[in-house]
Amino acid sequence: MTRPNRRKCCCCIIASDTFDTRATELEQPPWKIVEGGWSVEEYKVSSSSGGKVFLEIPHPENSHSMVVYYDIIEDSTQYLKHQDYWIMLGVENDNKYYLAKYIQRSELTSKIQLLSVSGGTPTLLKEQVITSVTPALSRRFTAMIADEEFCAEISSAVFSKVTYDPNLAGKSPAPYKCGFGGEFTEKAWIDNFVFSRHAQTKEYCPYCICSCEGFYIPDTLYAHITGIDPRMDELDCTMRLEWDRTEGRWEGHWIDTYESGNCSCGNFQLDLSCDPEARSNSFSLFIRTTCYTGTTPLELISLPESQCNPFYLVFERIFVPETQLTCNCGAIFAESGSWFIEITDRP
């Protein structure tokens, strides 16, 4: 068992366990078996029925934010067993924590669930079917939680990540812990357990969706579209941009994700792509709108005055001439105008 890392500036990992021991039982401490029978076989944790196991090592910064993952070991690639694998995060006690479940069924019906557990009673927060789970001898199950993101994903699958905003900004500091478990119909093996910091408490540690200079970005953003000059004065609205796990981008449409104001005269559709190097001035915004003369989609790159904390992207103004016939804003042939977009993490 790797003990807690006392040098906070060194790395993200707080504790890990590869179960490379000659013992046949989990070490207690640091492990605490709450439910079920668990043993160590061939340097892996095994159980035939499941239950719950908690790691009695708290987050060194007393933060509920964390990243937890482990490897699921299979004895055959011929089929997917009907097993439920769990990760417990932000654990306050044996009956209060957040729970990520990988519900392994067929290649087309396996799913991930995100839940909160209070008083031992689970509440489902989000559930999605995973696309194309491929049978594999080893797959990694990962879950992360922070103030505004809770997610889980499984490897050897297509687009498995499921995300939810738990809205935990007011959660008090405490010695939060983590754990693993499950419900098994056949013997299950778990290996290579890791408990890590999230980007919320240490820059450049893992996060759910995307980061911007070390600060993570939530799965819901807000695009504020503003018109200026007589032709475009009536254009003033806010649209939600929701993270699409299949496309790997934030998407919004003036009908489907309307938040407030009036943007129907321009029929806006927005796709925001995260910069792979996490720079605030390199986000790409693809725009489809009737208030533009030229080839669509229009691609804009965030301007240098954009920033990461607080999250703020701004893009160049787009000119709309008085002869633009497809734009329903203002009076055609009367006067010209322009519009611009700002993107934030708040409405």
DOPA-863302 format. One record per residue (C-alpha): residue number from 1; residue in one letter; chain; x, y, z. Coordinates in steps of 0.2 Angstrom, whole numbers, always signed. Layout:
REM DOPA-863302
> NUM/a/A/X/Y/Z
...
REM end
This chain:
REM DOPA-863302
> 1/m/A/+0/+0/+0
> 2/t/A/+7/+17/-5
> 3/r/A/+4/+29/+10
> 4/p/A/-2/+47/+8
> 5/n/A/+10/+59/-2
> 6/r/A/+15/+72/+11
> 7/r/A/+23/+83/-2
> 8/k/A/+8/+92/-10
> 9/c/A/+18/+100/-24
> 10/c/A/+25/+84/-30
> 11/c/A/+11/+75/-38
> 12/c/A/-8/+72/-39
> 13/i/A/-9/+54/-31
> 14/i/A/-14/+54/-13
> 15/a/A/-13/+35/-10
> 16/s/A/-13/+19/-21
> 17/d/A/-13/+1/-19
> 18/t/A/-8/-13/-32
> 19/f/A/-12/-27/-19
> 20/d/A/+6/-34/-21
> 21/t/A/+6/-43/-5
> 22/r/A/+7/-61/+1
> 23/a/A/-7/-59/+13
> 24/t/A/-24/-66/+8
> 25/e/A/-34/-52/+16
> 26/l/A/-35/-33/+14
> 27/e/A/-24/-23/+26
> 28/q/A/-35/-16/+39
> 29/p/A/-30/-2/+41
> 30/p/A/-29/+7/+29
> 31/w/A/-44/-3/+22
> 32/k/A/-60/-4/+31
> 33/i/A/-72/-18/+25
> 34/v/A/-90/-12/+28
> 35/e/A/-100/-26/+19
> 36/g/A/-96/-42/+10
> 37/g/A/-82/-54/+9
> 38/w/A/-66/-48/+1
> 39/s/A/-49/-57/-1
> 40/v/A/-33/-54/-10
> 41/e/A/-29/-68/-23
> 42/e/A/-14/-67/-35
> 43/y/A/-11/-48/-31
> 44/k/A/-29/-43/-34
> 45/v/A/-44/-40/-23
> 46/s/A/-58/-53/-26
> 47/s/A/-76/-55/-21
> 48/s/A/-90/-67/-26
> 49/s/A/-104/-57/-20
> 50/g/A/-98/-39/-17
> 51/g/A/-101/-26/-3
> 52/k/A/-92/-10/+2
> 53/v/A/-74/-6/+6
> 54/f/A/-68/+11/+12
> 55/l/A/-50/+18/+12
> 56/e/A/-46/+26/+29
> 57/i/A/-35/+39/+22
> 58/p/A/-43/+56/+20
> 59/h/A/-40/+70/+7
> 60/p/A/-25/+80/+14
> 61/e/A/-33/+96/+10
> 62/n/A/-50/+91/+18
> 63/s/A/-58/+93/+1
> 64/h/A/-72/+83/-6
> 65/s/A/-65/+85/-23
> 66/m/A/-55/+69/-29
> 67/v/A/-52/+57/-43
> 68/v/A/-53/+38/-40
> 69/y/A/-50/+24/-52
> 70/y/A/-46/+5/-52
> 71/d/A/-44/-9/-65
> 72/i/A/-57/-22/-67
> 73/i/A/-49/-39/-72
> 74/e/A/-59/-51/-82
> 75/d/A/-55/-70/-85
> 76/s/A/-62/-70/-103
> 77/t/A/-64/-58/-117
> 78/q/A/-78/-69/-124
> 79/y/A/-93/-60/-115
> 80/l/A/-97/-47/-103
> 81/k/A/-103/-53/-85
> 82/h/A/-118/-46/-77
> 83/q/A/-108/-36/-63
> 84/d/A/-110/-19/-54
> 85/y/A/-94/-10/-50
> 86/w/A/-94/+4/-38
> 87/i/A/-83/+19/-33
> 88/m/A/-87/+29/-18
> 89/l/A/-81/+47/-17
> 90/g/A/-82/+62/-5
> 91/v/A/-86/+49/+9
> 92/e/A/-91/+57/+25
> 93/n/A/-96/+41/+34
> 94/d/A/-101/+23/+30
> 95/n/A/-118/+29/+24
> 96/k/A/-115/+46/+17
> 97/y/A/-105/+49/+0
> 98/y/A/-106/+50/-18
> 99/l/A/-107/+34/-29
> 100/a/A/-103/+30/-47
> 101/k/A/-109/+13/-53
> 102/y/A/-103/+4/-69
> 103/i/A/-117/-8/-73
> 104/q/A/-109/-21/-84
> 105/r/A/-122/-30/-95
> 106/s/A/-121/-32/-114
> 107/e/A/-111/-22/-127
> 108/l/A/-126/-11/-130
> 109/t/A/-135/-11/-113
> 110/s/A/-121/-7/-100
> 111/k/A/-123/+9/-92
> 112/i/A/-115/+21/-79
> 113/q/A/-125/+29/-65
> 114/l/A/-121/+43/-54
> 115/l/A/-129/+44/-37
> 116/s/A/-129/+53/-20
> 117/v/A/-131/+42/-4
> 118/s/A/-137/+49/+12
> 119/g/A/-142/+39/+27
> 120/g/A/-138/+24/+17
> 121/t/A/-152/+28/+4
> 122/p/A/-146/+31/-14
> 123/t/A/-153/+45/-25
> 124/l/A/-150/+43/-44
> 125/l/A/-143/+59/-51
> 126/k/A/-139/+54/-69
> 127/e/A/-139/+38/-79
> 128/q/A/-133/+35/-97
> 129/v/A/-131/+19/-108
> 130/i/A/-113/+17/-113
> 131/t/A/-110/+16/-132
> 132/s/A/-101/+0/-138
> 133/v/A/-93/-8/-123
> 134/t/A/-80/-20/-129
> 135/p/A/-76/-36/-120
> 136/a/A/-58/-34/-113
> 137/l/A/-47/-43/-100
> 138/s/A/-44/-27/-91
> 139/r/A/-53/-11/-91
> 140/r/A/-51/+5/-80
> 141/f/A/-66/+12/-71
> 142/t/A/-64/+31/-66
> 143/a/A/-74/+43/-56
> 144/m/A/-71/+61/-52
> 145/i/A/-80/+74/-41
> 146/a/A/-78/+93/-38
> 147/d/A/-89/+108/-34
> 148/e/A/-97/+108/-51
> 149/e/A/-93/+92/-59
> 150/f/A/-96/+73/-55
> 151/c/A/-92/+61/-69
> 152/a/A/-87/+43/-72
> 153/e/A/-81/+33/-87
> 154/i/A/-75/+16/-92
> 155/s/A/-61/+11/-104
> 156/s/A/-63/-1/-119
> 157/a/A/-80/+8/-124
> 158/v/A/-85/+22/-135
> 159/f/A/-90/+38/-127
> 160/s/A/-93/+31/-110
> 161/k/A/-91/+47/-99
> 162/v/A/-106/+53/-90
> 163/t/A/-106/+70/-81
> 164/y/A/-117/+79/-69
> 165/d/A/-116/+96/-59
> 166/p/A/-118/+92/-40
> 167/n/A/-117/+110/-35
> 168/l/A/-105/+107/-20
> 169/a/A/-98/+125/-19
> 170/g/A/-104/+127/-1
> 171/k/A/-98/+110/+5
> 172/s/A/-88/+112/+21
> 173/p/A/-70/+106/+23
> 174/a/A/-69/+89/+31
> 175/p/A/-58/+73/+31
> 176/y/A/-67/+66/+15
> 177/k/A/-62/+48/+10
> 178/c/A/-66/+36/-4
> 179/g/A/-69/+18/-8
> 180/f/A/-74/+4/-19
> 181/g/A/-87/-10/-20
> 182/g/A/-100/-18/-30
> 183/e/A/-114/-32/-33
> 184/f/A/-107/-47/-41
> 185/t/A/-116/-63/-48
> 186/e/A/-99/-71/-52
> 187/k/A/-82/-69/-44
> 188/a/A/-74/-51/-48
> 189/w/A/-56/-45/-47
> 190/i/A/-51/-27/-44
> 191/d/A/-33/-21/-46
> 192/n/A/-22/-5/-46
> 193/f/A/-33/+6/-35
> 194/v/A/-28/+25/-35
> 195/f/A/-35/+40/-25
> 196/s/A/-29/+56/-32
> 197/r/A/-32/+75/-31
> 198/h/A/-43/+84/-43
> 199/a/A/-39/+100/-53
> 200/q/A/-49/+109/-40
> 201/t/A/-36/+108/-27
> 202/k/A/-20/+105/-37
> 203/e/A/-17/+113/-54
> 204/y/A/-15/+101/-69
> 205/c/A/-22/+86/-60
> 206/p/A/-37/+77/-68
> 207/y/A/-54/+84/-71
> 208/c/A/-70/+78/-80
> 209/i/A/-72/+88/-96
> 210/c/A/-59/+101/-100
> 211/s/A/-47/+113/-91
> 212/c/A/-42/+131/-94
> 213/e/A/-24/+135/-88
> 214/g/A/-27/+123/-74
> 215/f/A/-45/+127/-69
> 216/y/A/-58/+115/-74
> 217/i/A/-73/+120/-84
> 218/p/A/-91/+114/-80
> 219/d/A/-102/+105/-92
> 220/t/A/-114/+119/-94
> 221/l/A/-108/+136/-101
> 222/y/A/-118/+152/-106
> 223/a/A/-116/+161/-122
> 224/h/A/-121/+179/-121
> 225/i/A/-125/+186/-138
> 226/t/A/-126/+205/-140
> 227/g/A/-130/+216/-155
> 228/i/A/-124/+234/-157
> 229/d/A/-128/+248/-170
> 230/p/A/-146/+251/-176
> 231/r/A/-148/+235/-187
> 232/m/A/-144/+223/-172
> 233/d/A/-150/+232/-157
> 234/e/A/-164/+220/-153
> 235/l/A/-152/+205/-152
> 236/d/A/-148/+202/-134
> 237/c/A/-149/+185/-127
> 238/t/A/-141/+171/-117
> 239/m/A/-140/+152/-123
> 240/r/A/-134/+137/-113
> 241/l/A/-120/+127/-120
> 242/e/A/-121/+109/-114
> 243/w/A/-107/+97/-115
> 244/d/A/-110/+83/-128
> 245/r/A/-99/+68/-123
> 246/t/A/-101/+60/-140
> 247/e/A/-95/+75/-150
> 248/g/A/-83/+81/-136
> 249/r/A/-89/+99/-137
> 250/w/A/-101/+111/-129
> 251/e/A/-117/+114/-140
> 252/g/A/-131/+126/-140
> 253/h/A/-146/+131/-151
> 254/w/A/-157/+146/-150
> 255/i/A/-173/+135/-148
> 256/d/A/-166/+120/-138
> 257/t/A/-155/+128/-125
> 258/y/A/-163/+146/-124
> 259/e/A/-160/+154/-107
> 260/s/A/-166/+172/-108
> 261/g/A/-168/+187/-120
> 262/n/A/-171/+187/-139
> 263/c/A/-159/+178/-151
> 264/s/A/-172/+171/-163
> 265/c/A/-170/+184/-176
> 266/g/A/-152/+177/-179
> 267/n/A/-156/+158/-177
> 268/f/A/-140/+155/-168
> 269/q/A/-132/+137/-166
> 270/l/A/-115/+137/-157
> 271/d/A/-102/+123/-155
> 272/l/A/-87/+127/-143
> 273/s/A/-72/+116/-144
> 274/c/A/-59/+115/-130
> 275/d/A/-41/+120/-133
> 276/p/A/-30/+104/-131
> 277/e/A/-17/+115/-123
> 278/a/A/-30/+123/-111
> 279/r/A/-26/+141/-116
> 280/s/A/-40/+154/-114
> 281/n/A/-36/+162/-131
> 282/s/A/-37/+146/-141
> 283/f/A/-55/+140/-139
> 284/s/A/-64/+138/-156
> 285/l/A/-82/+143/-158
> 286/f/A/-91/+137/-173
> 287/i/A/-107/+147/-177
> 288/r/A/-121/+144/-189
> 289/t/A/-133/+160/-190
> 290/t/A/-143/+169/-203
> 291/c/A/-135/+185/-197
> 292/y/A/-118/+182/-207
> 293/t/A/-113/+184/-225
> 294/g/A/-101/+170/-230
> 295/t/A/-97/+152/-228
> 296/t/A/-105/+143/-213
> 297/p/A/-101/+138/-200
> 298/l/A/-91/+153/-196
> 299/e/A/-76/+149/-185
> 300/l/A/-70/+161/-172
> 301/i/A/-55/+160/-160
> 302/s/A/-56/+167/-143
> 303/l/A/-47/+184/-141
> 304/p/A/-32/+188/-130
> 305/e/A/-43/+197/-117
> 306/s/A/-51/+180/-113
> 307/q/A/-47/+172/-96
> 308/c/A/-49/+156/-87
> 309/n/A/-53/+161/-69
> 310/p/A/-66/+167/-69
> 311/f/A/-70/+159/-85
> 312/y/A/-73/+172/-99
> 313/l/A/-71/+170/-118
> 314/v/A/-74/+184/-130
> 315/f/A/-74/+184/-149
> 316/e/A/-73/+197/-162
> 317/r/A/-87/+207/-168
> 318/i/A/-96/+201/-184
> 319/f/A/-102/+214/-196
> 320/v/A/-120/+213/-204
> 321/p/A/-123/+225/-219
> 322/e/A/-139/+233/-222
> 323/t/A/-141/+222/-238
> 324/q/A/-140/+206/-228
> 325/l/A/-157/+198/-232
> 326/t/A/-157/+182/-222
> 327/c/A/-155/+191/-205
> 328/n/A/-172/+195/-197
> 329/c/A/-165/+208/-185
> 330/g/A/-169/+226/-188
> 331/a/A/-174/+234/-204
> 332/i/A/-166/+228/-220
> 333/f/A/-159/+241/-232
> 334/a/A/-160/+254/-218
> 335/e/A/-144/+253/-208
> 336/s/A/-130/+240/-204
> 337/g/A/-125/+233/-187
> 338/s/A/-114/+220/-179
> 339/w/A/-114/+207/-165
> 340/f/A/-102/+198/-154
> 341/i/A/-102/+183/-142
> 342/e/A/-96/+181/-124
> 343/i/A/-95/+164/-115
> 344/t/A/-95/+162/-96
> 345/d/A/-99/+149/-83
> 346/r/A/-113/+159/-76
> 347/p/A/-130/+164/-83
REM end
